[in-house]
Amino acid sequence: MTVSIVPSQNLYLRDPLTEYTIVQGIAKDIPRSIKILFTNVPIFILYYATITEQISMNLDNFFSAKNIAIVGVSRDPRKVGHVIFRNFIDGGYKGKIFVVNPNAEDILNHKAYKSILNIKERIDLAIIAVPADVVEKVVNECGKKKISDVIIITSGFKEVGDMELDKKLEQALKRNKIRCIGPNCLGTFDAYTKLDSLFLPRYRLQRPQEGNISFICQSGAVGSSILDLATDEGYGFSKFCSYGNAMNIDESDILEYFGSDEKTKVICMYIEGVKDGKKFLDVANRVSKKKPIIVLKGGKTEEGSKATMSHTGALAGSYEDYAGKFKQTGVIEVFSLEEMFEAAKILEKTIKPKGDRILVITNGGGYGILSTDAIIKAGIRLAEFSRDTKGKIKTLMPRVAPENPIDLLGDANTEGYKVALNLGLADKSVDIILLIVLYQTPLVTTDIVDVIIEANNMHEKPIIVVSAGGEFTEVLKKNVESNNVPTYTYPENAVRSIRHLIDYYGK
């Protein structure tokens, strides 16, 4: 943590929630046992200290809590609390679950407690799914129980204009020293621990397999649909967090936590606004140096910006300001959900390129032309072969022109692909290989999958595959992608993702 000290007439140190008085050069009662001691300072001079880098917030309980209480579990299987409870059971969560319902003895063979205060065991995390006017009471009970972390699923606060109820809840959380994700959120999901506060039934919303992408989402609707689609596409996730109104844990806190998560290689974010702009930029600047941050900003237009207020109560701010700051901090901005996960795919699965020179290998001339157009339009360079590579192409593949793209022609076979791949990997003037494989041609056997995987496992250069087709193609594509080779249906999408790869590692 860095502390900068400048002379000032001010007598306080500002924290996001509290003012702390500096007396005789000592900043007292700073959170997390931080003490700032000024030495060799005349006692009559007062100083203003600014904490310029905060200690990373430990959010482990929100993703790997061992003892969880769910408050508001109804016997009605259609109600939110019941769905959350059911998801924990069906999802294979290994920790202990405690059910709170004052009007039930047991639910799904689990004892129901009248109040969270009746649970004798220590609780790491409380998930609250009760009506809005009851939430404050439950938070106060959590405080008495010494629970420090809660997820509040309930909506009905500032996002619907009830500022009074919102303020009461905020004060209750502060008074009880409780950290909160929400309110008005889906909460969290961890693919490894199976902690799952999402109130959407598993038969309606697939949960993703274990992987290395983590997703921060202000909107529960966007988050849930993307989880479902990404799961169907075979993406693997580490963690997911829908944080809603961000009452005291915001997007920056979650971003910093994911930045330190060993299982997270790529961070995706959908945001409509940020709670603290300076804090977000500071965190994004640090985290982007460790791993890619891909952001889709909602509310770019004036009308969209206004709509965010009725969604999560967030102030969206000027899009132009956001766009400039994203570039400044190394954040990758994308412009659609499709582009977000296509970028995440390449950044998760492939290695760092040494440069921006691309070799295109294809068995379809038209696809080679489309790829070339996309590459030039994206400001990327086509690789120029060395004299040695040109000579080998003439010798080993006499029917193929020694040019980039390498067009293996419509009667290309698996062996031809293997030769072309090996030449591309060996040529130092090639940094990235874009491999177009149209599986419909009869001489390209299914062994091509092994050829691609074997070349990729050498970890010499990024290999990106484009394959378009129906059921047969999709089966082979999934086989290739399950072995950490990013695959795309359209060359333009693949090139767009390659541009993100080059920009991230070239910044």
Residue pairs with C-beta under 8 A, 6 or more apart in sequence:
1 34
1 51
1 53
1 54
1 55
2 51
2 52
2 53
3 36
3 49
3 50
3 51
3 52
4 49
4 50
4 52
5 38
5 47
5 48
5 49
6 47
6 48
6 50
7 45
7 47
7 48
8 46
8 47
8 48
9 46
10 46
10 48
11 21
11 22
11 46
12 19
12 20
12 21
12 22
12 48
13 19
13 20
13 21
13 22
13 27
13 30
13 36
13 48
13 49
13 50
13 51
14 50
15 30
15 31
16 276
17 174
17 248
20 27
20 28
20 29
20 30
21 27
21 28
22 28
22 36
22 46
22 47
22 48
22 49
24 43
25 37
25 38
25 39
25 41
25 43
25 47
26 35
26 36
26 37
26 38
27 34
27 35
27 36
27 49
30 36
32 55
34 51
34 55
36 49
38 47
41 47
52 282
53 282
53 286
54 279
56 256
56 257
56 259
56 260
57 179
57 249
57 253
57 256
57 257
58 257
59 249
59 253
59 254
59 257
61 124
61 125
61 148
61 149
62 125
62 149
62 151
62 181
62 187
62 188
62 195
62 241
63 188
63 190
63 193
63 195
63 239
64 190
64 193
64 195
65 95
65 124
65 125
65 149
65 195
66 95
66 96
66 124
67 95
67 96
67 98
67 121
67 122
67 123
67 124
67 125
68 88
68 93
68 95
68 96
68 97
68 98
68 123
68 124
68 125
68 126
68 127
68 195
69 97
69 98
69 99
69 100
69 113
69 116
69 119
69 123
69 125
69 126
69 127
69 147
70 81
70 84
70 85
70 88
70 97
70 98
70 99
70 100
70 126
70 127
70 129
71 81
71 100
71 116
71 126
71 127
71 128
71 129
71 130
71 138
72 80
72 81
72 100
72 101
72 128
72 129
72 130
73 81
73 82
73 84
73 85
73 99
73 100
73 101
73 104
73 107
73 112
73 129
74 81
74 82
74 101
74 107
75 82
75 101
75 104
75 107
76 82
77 83
77 86
80 129
80 153
80 199
81 101
81 129
81 130
81 199
82 107
83 199
83 200
83 201
84 127
84 129
84 153
84 196
84 197
84 198
84 199
85 97
85 99
85 107
85 108
85 110
86 108
86 201
86 202
87 196
87 198
87 199
87 201
87 202
88 97
88 194
88 195
88 196
89 97
89 108
90 202
91 194
91 196
91 202
91 207
92 194
93 193
93 194
93 195
93 196
94 193
94 194
95 193
95 195
96 121
97 110
98 110
98 113
98 116
98 119
98 121
98 123
99 106
99 107
99 110
99 111
99 112
99 113
100 112
100 113
100 114
100 115
100 116
100 119
101 107
101 112
101 113
102 114
102 115
104 112
105 111
105 112
106 112
113 119
115 141
116 123
116 126
116 138
116 141
116 142
116 145
116 147
117 141
117 144
117 145
119 145
122 146
123 145
123 147
124 147
124 149
125 147
125 149
125 150
125 151
126 138
126 142
126 147
126 149
126 150
126 151
127 150
127 151
127 153
127 187
127 197
128 135
128 138
128 139
128 150
128 151
128 152
128 153
128 154
129 153
129 154
129 199
130 138
130 154
131 154
131 156
132 154
132 155
132 156
132 157
132 162
132 165
132 183
133 156
133 165
135 152
135 154
135 169
135 183
136 165
136 168
136 169
136 172
139 150
139 152
139 169
139 172
139 173
139 176
139 178
140 172
140 176
142 150
142 176
142 178
143 172
143 175
143 176
143 177
143 178
147 178
148 177
148 178
148 179
149 178
149 179
149 180
150 173
150 178
150 179
150 180
150 181
150 182
151 180
151 181
151 182
151 185
151 187
151 188
151 197
152 169
152 180
152 181
152 182
152 183
152 184
152 185
152 244
152 247
153 182
153 183
153 185
153 186
153 187
153 197
153 199
154 182
154 183
154 184
155 183
155 184
155 244
156 162
156 165
156 183
156 184
157 165
157 166
157 169
157 183
157 184
157 245
157 313
158 166
158 245
158 313
159 184
159 244
159 245
159 310
159 311
159 312
159 313
160 310
166 245
166 247
166 313
169 183
169 247
170 247
170 248
172 178
173 179
173 180
173 247
173 248
174 248
179 248
179 249
180 247
180 248
180 249
181 187
181 188
181 241
181 243
181 244
181 249
182 243
182 244
182 245
182 247
183 244
183 245
183 247
184 220
184 244
184 245
184 312
185 220
185 242
185 243
185 244
185 245
186 197
186 198
186 199
186 200
186 217
186 220
186 223
186 224
186 242
186 244
187 197
187 198
187 241
187 242
188 195
188 196
188 197
188 239
188 240
188 241
188 242
189 195
189 196
189 197
189 198
189 207
189 227
189 237
189 239
189 240
189 241
190 196
190 238
190 239
190 240
191 207
191 208
191 209
191 210
191 211
191 236
191 237
191 238
191 239
192 210
192 238
192 263
196 207
198 205
198 224
198 227
198 242
200 224
205 224
205 227
205 228
206 227
206 228
206 231
206 232
207 227
207 231
208 227
208 230
208 231
208 235
208 236
208 237
208 240
209 231
209 234
209 236
209 237
210 236
210 237
210 238
211 235
211 236
211 237
211 238
211 348
212 236
212 238
212 263
212 264
212 265
212 266
212 348
213 230
213 235
213 236
213 237
213 238
213 264
213 265
213 266
213 267
213 268
213 344
213 348
214 237
214 238
214 239
214 240
214 241
214 258
214 261
214 264
214 266
214 267
214 268
215 223
215 226
215 227
215 237
215 239
215 240
215 241
215 267
215 268
215 269
215 270
216 241
216 243
216 251
216 254
216 255
216 258
216 267
216 268
216 269
216 270
216 271
217 223
217 226
217 240
217 241
217 242
217 243
217 269
217 270
218 242
218 243
218 244
218 246
218 251
218 270
218 271
218 272
218 273
218 298
218 312
218 314
219 242
219 270
219 272
219 298
219 311
219 312
220 242
220 244
222 270
222 298
222 337
223 240
223 242
223 270
224 242
226 270
226 337
226 341
227 237
227 240
229 341
230 237
230 341
233 341
234 478
234 481
234 482
235 341
235 344
235 345
238 258
238 261
238 263
238 264
239 258
239 261
239 263
239 264
241 254
243 249
243 250
243 251
243 254
244 312
245 312
245 313
245 314
246 275
246 312
246 314
250 274
250 275
250 276
250 279
251 269
251 271
251 274
251 275
251 280
252 274
252 275
252 276
252 279
252 280
252 282
252 283
252 284
255 267
255 269
255 280
255 283
255 284
255 287
255 293
256 283
256 286
256 287
258 264
258 267
258 287
259 267
259 283
259 286
259 287
259 290
259 291
264 291
265 291
265 292
265 347
265 348
266 291
266 292
266 294
266 344
266 347
266 348
267 287
267 291
267 292
267 293
267 294
268 294
268 295
268 296
268 340
268 341
268 344
269 293
269 294
269 295
269 296
270 295
270 296
270 298
270 337
270 340
271 295
271 296
271 297
271 298
272 297
272 298
272 299
272 308
272 311
272 312
272 314
272 316
273 299
273 308
273 312
273 314
273 315
273 316
273 317
274 280
274 314
274 317
275 314
277 317
277 325
281 325
281 328
281 329
284 293
284 326
284 329
284 330
284 331
285 328
285 329
285 330
287 293
288 329
288 330
288 331
289 330
292 332
292 343
292 344
292 347
292 504
293 330
293 331
293 332
294 331
294 332
294 334
294 340
294 343
294 344
294 347
294 500
295 326
295 331
295 332
295 333
295 334
296 333
296 334
296 335
296 336
296 337
296 339
296 340
297 319
297 322
297 323
297 326
297 333
298 304
298 308
298 316
299 305
299 307
299 308
299 316
299 319
300 319
301 319
304 316
305 316
305 317
305 319
308 314
308 315
308 316
309 315
309 316
323 333
325 331
326 332
326 333
327 333
330 504
330 507
332 343
332 500
332 503
332 504
334 340
334 343
334 500
338 493
339 493
339 496
342 488
342 493
342 496
342 497
343 496
343 497
343 500
343 501
345 486
345 497
346 462
346 464
346 486
346 497
346 498
346 500
346 501
347 500
347 501
347 504
349 481
349 484
349 485
349 486
350 462
350 463
350 464
350 484
350 485
350 486
350 501
351 459
351 461
351 462
352 462
352 505
353 431
353 432
353 461
353 462
353 501
353 502
353 505
354 431
354 461
355 431
356 380
356 381
356 431
356 432
356 502
356 506
357 381
357 382
357 383
357 384
357 429
357 430
357 431
357 432
358 375
358 380
358 381
358 382
358 383
358 430
358 431
358 432
358 433
358 434
358 498
359 382
359 383
359 404
359 405
359 406
359 424
359 427
359 430
359 432
359 433
359 434
360 368
360 371
360 372
360 375
360 382
360 404
360 405
360 406
360 434
360 436
361 405
361 406
361 408
361 417
361 420
361 421
361 424
361 433
361 434
361 435
361 436
362 368
362 371
362 405
362 406
362 407
362 408
362 435
362 436
362 438
363 407
363 408
363 409
363 410
363 412
363 417
363 436
363 437
363 438
363 441
363 444
364 410
364 436
364 438
365 407
365 409
367 436
367 438
367 466
367 468
367 491
368 405
368 407
368 436
370 491
370 492
371 405
371 434
371 436
371 466
371 491
371 494
371 495
372 382
372 405
374 491
374 492
374 494
374 495
374 496
375 381
375 382
375 434
375 495
376 382
378 495
378 496
378 498
378 499
379 499
380 495
380 498
380 499
380 502
382 404
383 404
383 427
383 429
383 430
383 431
384 404
384 429
385 393
385 402
385 403
385 404
385 427
385 429
385 430
386 427
386 428
386 429
388 427
389 402
389 423
389 426
389 427
389 429
390 402
391 402
392 423
393 400
393 401
393 402
393 406
393 423
394 402
396 419
396 423
397 408
397 416
397 419
397 420
399 409
400 406
400 407
400 408
400 409
400 416
400 420
401 407
406 420
406 424
408 416
408 417
408 420
410 441
411 441
411 443
412 441
412 443
412 444
413 443
413 444
413 445
414 443
414 444
414 445
414 447
414 448
414 451
417 435
417 437
417 444
417 448
417 451
417 452
418 451
418 455
421 433
421 435
421 451
421 452
421 455
421 463
422 455
424 430
424 433
424 461
425 433
425 455
425 458
425 460
425 461
430 461
431 461
431 462
432 461
432 462
432 464
432 498
432 501
432 502
433 461
433 462
433 463
433 464
434 464
434 466
434 491
434 494
434 495
434 498
435 452
435 463
435 464
435 465
435 466
436 465
436 466
436 467
436 491
437 444
437 448
437 452
437 465
437 466
437 467
438 444
438 467
438 468
438 469
439 448
439 467
439 469
439 472
439 473
439 476
440 469
440 472
440 473
446 476
448 476
449 476
449 479
449 480
452 463
452 465
452 480
452 485
453 480
453 483
453 485
455 463
456 463
456 483
456 484
456 485
457 483
462 498
462 501
463 485
464 485
464 486
464 487
464 488
464 494
464 497
464 498
465 477
465 480
465 485
465 486
465 487
465 488
466 487
466 488
466 489
466 490
466 491
466 494
467 473
467 476
467 477
467 480
467 487
467 488
467 489
468 489
468 490
477 487
480 487
481 487
486 494
486 497
488 494
488 497
